[in-house]
């Protein structure tokens, strides 16, 4: 007679108690994406490697694409962390931003993840648009923070695209030091506060003298 108690079934949907969550899922997914690639990795395989129910992955990340984004953006966030990159001397912020990008692509695992098709490029675009841009706007502050942050993200996005995602011969052959030398002036200009436009000043001055402003 078999006296073994039946194994409890795993519940679907939102987990109860405090089961393993992101702490076990993300590293397992990271390893499988590197080993099998994006298309060769399944949610079921990640769940098996992490020791969780597949429904738990869907609950936390929504889909395989969401899980892949979490894996890549985790590394992006570490490389471009607010306290290490945006903090510090404002005068050297352009150097730190470029160094953070070039150092990120020195990471063999991250570089391998970026070669996994359109999904990787889309994740990077979303990170620049929704994460880094927002952090820069908050960090810069002021009336022109969005314009300045947009200029910075545009320069960094151009660096990433022309040097790593779809390399052009000249940018791809520059060393990190040469890259900083070439792009630092542009980033410094992008970060500088914008002067008020001449048109606004002219309109204000004409109004004070009681004369209509000319177009």
C-alpha positions as CSV (number, residue, x, y, z in Angstrom):
1,X,0.0,0.0,0.0
2,X,1.4,3.4,-0.9
3,X,1.2,5.7,2.1
4,X,2.9,8.7,0.4
5,X,0.8,11.8,0.6
6,X,0.0,13.3,-2.8
7,X,2.1,16.3,-3.8
8,X,0.3,19.6,-3.3
9,X,-0.8,21.2,-6.6
10,X,0.6,24.6,-7.5
11,X,-2.0,27.3,-7.7
12,X,-2.4,29.6,-10.7
13,X,-2.6,33.4,-10.8
14,X,-1.3,35.7,-8.0
15,X,1.0,33.8,-5.7
16,X,0.2,33.4,-2.0
17,X,2.6,33.8,0.8
18,X,6.2,34.7,-0.1
19,X,7.4,32.3,-2.9
20,X,10.5,32.9,-5.0
21,X,9.8,35.8,-7.4
22,X,12.0,38.1,-9.4
23,X,15.1,37.1,-7.4
24,X,15.0,33.6,-8.9
25,X,13.2,34.2,-12.2
26,X,15.5,37.0,-13.7
27,X,18.8,35.2,-13.2
28,X,17.3,31.9,-14.6
29,X,16.0,33.8,-17.7
30,X,19.3,35.6,-18.1
31,X,21.2,32.3,-18.3
32,X,18.7,30.7,-20.7
33,X,18.6,33.7,-23.1
34,X,22.3,33.5,-23.3
35,X,22.4,29.8,-23.9
36,X,19.4,29.4,-26.2
37,X,18.7,32.8,-27.6
38,X,15.4,34.7,-27.4
39,X,13.5,32.5,-29.8
40,X,14.9,29.3,-28.3
41,X,13.9,30.2,-24.7
42,X,10.4,29.4,-23.5
43,X,8.5,30.6,-20.5
44,X,8.1,27.0,-19.4
45,X,11.9,26.4,-19.6
46,X,12.5,29.6,-17.5
47,X,9.9,28.4,-14.9
48,X,11.6,25.1,-14.7
49,X,15.0,26.6,-14.2
50,X,13.7,29.0,-11.6
51,X,11.6,26.4,-9.8
52,X,8.3,28.3,-10.2
53,X,5.0,27.9,-11.9
54,X,4.9,29.5,-15.4
55,X,1.9,31.5,-14.3
56,X,4.1,33.3,-11.8
57,X,6.3,34.6,-14.7
58,X,3.2,35.7,-16.6
59,X,2.0,37.5,-13.4
60,X,5.2,39.4,-12.9
61,X,6.4,40.1,-16.5
62,X,3.4,39.6,-18.7
63,X,5.1,37.8,-21.5
64,X,8.5,36.5,-22.7
65,X,9.1,39.9,-24.3
66,X,8.5,41.5,-20.9
67,X,10.8,39.1,-19.2
68,X,13.5,39.7,-21.8
69,X,13.1,43.4,-21.3
70,X,13.5,43.0,-17.6
71,X,16.8,41.0,-18.1
72,X,18.3,43.6,-20.4
73,X,17.0,46.7,-18.6
74,X,18.4,45.4,-15.3
75,X,21.9,45.6,-16.8
76,X,21.1,49.0,-18.3
77,X,19.9,50.4,-15.0
78,X,23.0,49.1,-13.2
79,X,25.3,50.7,-15.8
80,X,23.4,54.1,-15.8
81,X,22.5,54.2,-12.2
82,X,21.5,57.6,-11.0
83,X,23.7,57.6,-7.9
84,X,26.9,56.7,-9.8
85,X,26.4,58.4,-13.2
86,X,24.1,61.4,-12.6
87,X,25.5,62.1,-9.2
88,X,28.9,63.8,-8.9
89,X,30.5,66.8,-10.6
90,X,28.2,68.2,-13.3
91,X,31.2,69.3,-15.3
92,X,32.2,65.7,-15.9
93,X,28.7,64.3,-16.5
94,X,29.2,64.0,-20.3
95,X,32.3,61.8,-19.7
96,X,30.4,59.7,-17.2
97,X,27.5,59.2,-19.6
98,X,29.6,58.1,-22.5
99,X,31.8,55.9,-20.3
100,X,28.7,54.2,-18.9
101,X,27.5,53.3,-22.4
102,X,30.9,52.0,-23.6
103,X,31.5,50.1,-20.4
104,X,28.0,48.4,-20.7
105,X,29.0,47.1,-24.2
106,X,32.2,45.7,-22.8
107,X,30.1,43.2,-20.8
108,X,30.2,40.0,-22.8
109,X,26.8,38.8,-21.6
110,X,25.0,42.1,-22.4
111,X,26.7,42.3,-25.8
112,X,25.5,38.8,-26.6
113,X,21.9,39.7,-25.5
114,X,21.9,42.7,-27.9
115,X,22.5,40.5,-30.9
116,X,19.2,38.6,-30.4
117,X,17.1,40.4,-33.1
118,X,14.7,43.2,-33.1
119,X,13.6,42.5,-29.6
120,X,16.9,43.7,-28.2
121,X,16.9,46.9,-30.2
122,X,13.3,47.6,-29.1
123,X,14.2,47.0,-25.4
124,X,17.0,49.5,-25.7
125,X,14.8,52.1,-27.4
126,X,12.2,51.7,-24.6
127,X,14.8,52.1,-21.9
128,X,16.2,55.3,-23.4
129,X,12.7,56.8,-24.0
130,X,10.9,55.7,-20.8
131,X,13.7,55.3,-18.2
132,X,16.8,57.3,-18.9
133,X,14.9,60.3,-20.4
134,X,12.7,60.5,-17.3
135,X,15.7,60.3,-15.0
136,X,17.5,63.0,-16.8
137,X,14.4,65.3,-16.8
138,X,14.1,64.9,-13.0
139,X,17.9,65.4,-12.5
140,X,18.2,68.5,-14.7
141,X,15.0,70.2,-13.5
142,X,13.8,73.6,-14.7
143,X,11.7,74.9,-17.6
144,X,14.0,73.4,-20.3
145,X,14.8,70.1,-18.7
146,X,12.8,68.0,-21.2
147,X,14.5,69.6,-24.2
148,X,18.0,69.2,-22.7
149,X,17.3,65.5,-21.7
150,X,15.9,64.8,-25.1
151,X,19.1,66.2,-26.7
152,X,21.2,64.0,-24.4
153,X,19.2,60.8,-25.1
154,X,19.4,61.5,-28.9
155,X,23.2,61.7,-28.8
156,X,23.5,58.6,-26.7
157,X,21.0,56.8,-28.9
158,X,23.0,57.7,-31.9
159,X,26.2,56.4,-30.2
160,X,24.5,53.1,-29.4
161,X,23.0,52.7,-32.9
162,X,26.1,53.6,-35.0
163,X,28.6,52.0,-32.7
164,X,26.9,48.8,-31.6
165,X,23.5,48.0,-33.0
166,X,24.1,48.8,-36.6
167,X,27.8,49.8,-36.7
168,X,29.2,52.4,-39.1
169,X,32.9,51.8,-39.9
170,X,34.2,55.1,-38.4
171,X,32.3,55.2,-35.1
172,X,32.8,51.4,-34.5
173,X,36.6,51.7,-34.8
174,X,36.9,54.5,-32.2
175,X,38.3,53.6,-28.8
176,X,36.2,54.6,-25.8
177,X,38.7,57.5,-25.1
178,X,38.3,58.7,-28.7
179,X,34.5,58.4,-28.4
180,X,34.5,60.6,-25.3
181,X,36.7,63.1,-27.1
182,X,34.4,63.3,-30.1
183,X,31.1,63.4,-28.3
184,X,31.8,65.2,-25.0
185,X,31.4,68.7,-26.6
186,X,28.0,67.8,-28.1
187,X,26.8,66.4,-24.7
188,X,28.1,69.4,-22.9
189,X,26.1,71.7,-25.2
190,X,23.0,69.5,-24.9
191,X,23.2,69.7,-21.1
192,X,23.6,73.4,-21.0
193,X,20.6,75.5,-19.9
194,X,18.8,77.0,-22.9
195,X,18.8,80.8,-23.2
196,X,15.4,82.4,-23.6
197,X,14.6,82.9,-27.3
198,X,15.3,86.2,-29.0
199,X,11.8,86.4,-30.3
200,X,10.4,86.3,-26.7
201,X,12.9,89.0,-25.6
202,X,12.0,91.2,-28.5
203,X,8.3,90.9,-27.9
204,X,8.7,91.7,-24.2
205,X,10.9,94.8,-24.9
206,X,8.5,96.1,-27.6
207,X,5.5,95.7,-25.4
208,X,7.2,97.6,-22.6
209,X,7.9,100.6,-25.0
210,X,4.3,100.5,-26.1
211,X,5.1,99.5,-29.6
212,X,3.9,96.4,-31.4
213,X,6.5,93.7,-31.9
214,X,7.5,93.0,-35.4
215,X,7.4,89.5,-36.8
